Amino acid sequence: MRLLRRIFIVLAVLCLLPLASVLASATIAALAGCELNEASTSVCSIAGLDIGGLLTPMFVMGWMALITLPMLLGLLVVWALVEGWVRWRTRRRARKATPAGLED
């Protein structure tokens, strides 16, 4: 079960990466005082280095969130169902292992 939880966590983080990319690019552009839009790449200099060509694709990656966020919702539903099933199965096995006279 531990491996399955790790897989669910990795998949959830992957689903959030496009949103993180948009937030990171918007924050960097705001701190640098640059204009950031999806239509074109604008000049954004930080320490003499133009990073506008990097920020624009990071910002446009946000459109991928339209796919990954619903996938995240489905993943969380499946994860909750799996956790509930495992808990139910564990409690059921524990009840079967307990002798009839010792039940609370």
N, C-alpha and C positions, 0 to 999 in steps of 0.2 A: 504494500500500500504506500510505503514511503516513496518508492520510485514513481508510482502513479501521481502522487501529489507533486513531486518535482516536475514531472512532465506537464501537469496542469499549470504550474507556476510559470514555467518557461513559455508555454503557449500564451498565457495571459500577458506576459511582458512583451512578447512579440506582437500581440494585437495592439498594445499601447505605444509601440515605437513610432508610428506615423504622427500621433498626437504629440509625443515628446519632441519629435523633429520640428514640428511647427512652433511649439513653445520655445524651443531653444533658438531657432532662427529669428523669431520675432523679438526675443529678449536681447539677443546679440545686436540686432539692427537698431533696437531702441536705445541701447546703451551707447552704440557708436554714432547715433544720430543720423542713421541712413534711412532712405525710403525703401520699403520692401513691398513689392506687389507681384502678382502672378503673371502679369502681361509681359514684362520685360525685365532684363537684368540691369540693375542700376549700379553705379560705382559706389562702393562702400569700402573706405580705406581704414584699416586699423594698423597702426605702426608702420605705415608706408606700404602695406600689402593689401591689394584689392581682393576682398572676399565676397563681393557681390555675386560672382559666378558660383559660389558655394551656397550662399544663403537662399538664392532663388529656388534651386531644386529641393532644398530642405523645406522651404515654405510650401512648395507645390505638392510635396509628399503628403500634406494634410488631406488631400482628396482621397488618398488611400484609406483614411480613417472611415470613410463612408462604407467601406467593405469590412474593415477589421473590427470596428466597434460592435456591429451586429454579431459578428463572429464571436467576439468576447462575451456578449450576452448569452449566446448559445452555449459557449464553453462553460460559463458559470452555472448555467442550468444543469448541464450534464454533470459537472463536478458535484453540485449539490445532490443530485440524484445518486451518484456513485457513493458519496459519503454517507447518505442516508441508508442506502442499501447495505453498506458494510457495517454500519452501526446496528441496523436491525438484525443482520445475520450474527453479529457478535453477541448481542443480547439473547438471541434465540438459542445459540449454542450454550451460553452460560446458564440459561434456564433448564436446558436438557441435562446439563452436567450436575445441577443441584438436586440432591435427593428430595423426595416429595415431602418428608417430615420437617425439613429445615427451611422451607420457604418463609419469607417474611410476610 
